[in-house]
Amino acid sequence: MCGRFVLSTEEFVKLATRFLVEKNNVTDYSPSYNIAPSQNSIVITKAEGITIASHFRWGLVPYWAKDLSIGSKMINARAETIDQKPSFKPPFRRYRLRHK
């Protein structure tokens, strides 16, 4: 995974359609062509059976972190050790991280 990504209006519409978004909390969306760690981006989640599009800050902040800025550094995990590293293990086990 790279450290930045693009989310155009067309791509957002495609994703919302593909994942059958039922509730859109994104009211002030504008396309971004250089989204970096620690910036807000759109995330599609499912809670209580409802698929929701919302803004989230990109990055993982472990429960033990004293400073939120660590989230900008924690964006990549090795698939081989994701279930072993203290930072990634709890969210991975709760299906909050996805690997390819």
Buried (B, 14 or more C-beta within 10 A) or exposed (E): EEEEBEBEEEEBEEBBEEBEBEEBEBEEEEEBEEBBBBEEBBEBBEEEEEBBBBEEBBBBBBEEEEEEEBBBEBBEBEEEEBEEEEBBBEBBEEEEBEEE
